[in-house]
Amino acid sequence: MKTPFVMAISFLLLAFAAKPLVGSRLHDINGDDVRADQEYYVLESGNGRGLTTLRHRGDSCPLDVAQVTSAPRTGKPLKFKAYNSSRFIYEAVDLNVKFSIVDSCSDSLVWKVDNYDEERGKWFITTGGNEGDPGAKTLLNWFKFERIGTSDPATYRIVYCPSVCASCLFLCQNVGVSFEDSARRLVLKADYEPVFPVVIFPAEGAAKCESRMPVHYNS
Ligand SMILES: *[C@@H]1O[C@H](CO)[C@@H](O)[C@H](O)[C@H]1NC(C)=O
């Protein structure tokens, strides 16, 4: 039998191993720091398909966050806002993610984890979230970008694992795509499911950067 000391050490090691690197800034596809005051597209790495809003599955508001299936492939621009309103956006830090384009629903364009969809057995990502005010009340409104690998351009996974409430209990999950009701909608995914890898593309001067995008048109 292991001594409690050895067990404590292995728990500590596990805790460190699972911790992503903090303190690095998010980088866009050009290697520039991602800023809170600029608009970006979040595109799937490899196929370059961006994110947009779609009618809710139950065909009411709020809107679902979904991946584009037709032109423009970039989808809609969005902005990041860190829990502490920092000027630059950091890896593995709680962020509000907000579309910049007003849509048919009057709700906010801030991402949130929607109520559990019993019919489909999933947690969908929708708009209609609250911006700022980090804490238990806004637990469903925070997302993190964590770097995958070290290759360029910087590639990230989107994670729901809020740190804004130390006493709150929830499961950390990746944000991924699920084909539901004829669309590729964003949902929370289990750890063992494939990661949805994204790159961050500056909306400003998008045309200029188009040629740098590592796009493989395989559909
Ligand atoms: C905000 O938080 C990040 C990460 O925790 C930190 O690096 C940064 O210095 C903070 N910025 C401000 C303005 O507090």
The ligand as an SDF file (V2000), in Angstrom:
LIG
                    3D

 14 14  0  0  0  0  0  0  0  0999 V2000
   -5.2380   40.0160  -16.1110 C   0  0  0  0  0  0  0  0  0  0  0  0
   -4.9750   38.6350  -15.8980 O   0  0  0  0  0  0  0  0  0  0  0  0
   -3.8700   38.1230  -16.6140 C   0  0  0  0  0  0  0  0  0  0  0  0
   -3.8240   36.6300  -16.3770 C   0  0  0  0  0  0  0  0  0  0  0  0
   -4.2990   36.2490  -15.1460 O   0  0  0  0  0  0  0  0  0  0  0  0
   -2.6110   38.8360  -16.1730 C   0  0  0  0  0  0  0  0  0  0  0  0
   -1.5040   38.3160  -16.8580 O   0  0  0  0  0  0  0  0  0  0  0  0
   -2.7670   40.3130  -16.4530 C   0  0  0  0  0  0  0  0  0  0  0  0
   -1.6290   41.0140  -15.9830 O   0  0  0  0  0  0  0  0  0  0  0  0
   -4.0170   40.8610  -15.7780 C   0  0  0  0  0  0  0  0  0  0  0  0
   -4.2050   42.2180  -16.2560 N   0  0  0  0  0  0  0  0  0  0  0  0
   -4.7610   43.1850  -15.5340 C   0  0  0  0  0  0  0  0  0  0  0  0
   -4.9480   44.4890  -16.2050 C   0  0  0  0  0  0  0  0  0  0  0  0
   -5.1130   43.0140  -14.3720 O   0  0  0  0  0  0  0  0  0  0  0  0
  1  2  1  0
  1 10  1  0
  2  3  1  0
  3  4  1  0
  3  6  1  0
  4  5  1  0
  6  7  1  0
  6  8  1  0
  8  9  1  0
  8 10  1  0
 10 11  1  0
 11 12  1  0
 12 13  1  0
 12 14  2  0
M  END
$$$$
